């Protein structure tokens, strides 16, 4: 099976949608620049009152005038853009390698896979500033370069190196933790670089179309299969969605099926986006006996407002039902399932007392969290992934090396990682984790291959570029005893 690349079944509709988007862009850009002139980051506030007054007195009136002048053109584009969302598929597909050109991959022995999940906060610049982040286009270019390059090898005998995106640069990855003395055999590590040879990259909050294009151009050299522009904007039910879901999935392996499910219960600022669940089936190879080896990937971004635990729990219940529906619909006789992964920004942690409803949800009886000991307590070695927005540019967290030192120190983490909720409560557990809201979960089942987590990493390479710490999980799968791939 092969997914269609265009979100439209008809070329004319695709061209009309592109034209209407182009007509809307000036109004979009002017209102974004207006917000950028009115909302200031902590770096801009530290430069004094003068530059801010100049932006407010000159920039705001100028871009407001330009926005008003662009409205007739934007309104004409909107008349076509909004209804066309009802006719489009809820994702676009970039396929840079045609299946027919590739020999079938025969796998032998145990096989390992690496997942990366990261919230990039690539909103329009004016909205990203509410999270104390600016220059979304510059950040997207920098993030693309970091995902596609890495430093020279460090020469440590615990490290191996390999290019990520076919460049001359290489990225170190520690295959197994270096142990000293009586150190516990724990798979957790804070790493300054992304892991080598990742199989899948799941991104959240890639809302900006230009940022998405930069990521696709870079990642497409290594990840031939990319799903982007996931979740339709425009009218949805009784409301209107100004943005898609922000989900973005890049894979080395072919997608054979994909489906997007829309969460119907968003409210507040989350009602501006078409958040939901992206379910994907991937083909990773064949056994020597010509049996298909597949995997399931489920990407999501749950409701964000902290006080809305009931909404998040309802979304998790929907998620479990949709995963079952998708896998029932697309399973085929003879499939050998290597993995079933759920990843994304779930917007709750495992140490906040305010998140106790989510921590005890049925989700965790289906999917396993390698970082979780019990509900309310994380395993030793895990760290929070949500940084304090007001301190993103402090020297303790504004470079990959300094952020690693901060995350490795419990005392420093308390200063720069978002605290458990309600604030003032340190949470339970043997150590202070902070808000760990970015997850990579996996399912164990008799119907799946045996899975073992080799390493779970918290990656600091996007220091200063996002308010989240990316996470990565490296795991291996093996057939039951007596079988061979």
Secondary structure, DSSP 4 states (H G I P E B T S, - for coil): ----SSSSSSHHHHHHHHHHHHHHHHHHHHHHHHHHHH---HHHHTT-HHHHHHIIIIIHHHHHHHHHHHHHHHHHHHHHHHHHTTTS-S-EEEE-S-GGGSPPPBP-S-EEEEEEEEEEEE--HHHHGGGT---HHHHHHHHHHHHT--PPP---TTEEEE-SSSSS--EEEESS----TT-----EEEESSPPTT-SEEEEEEE--HHHHHHHHHHHTTT--EEEES-S--EEETTEEESB----EEEESSEEEEEEEEE-S---GGGGGB--EEEEEEEEEEE-TT--EEEEEEEEEE----TT-HHHHHHHHHHHHHHHHHHHHHH--TT-EEEEEEEEEE-S--SS-GGGHHHHTSTHHHHEEETTEEETTEEPTT----BB-GGGTTSTTTSSHHHHHHHHH-HHHHHHHBPPPSSTT---SSSS------EEEEEE--TTB-EEEEEEEEEE-TTTTT-SB-EEEEEEEEEPPTT---
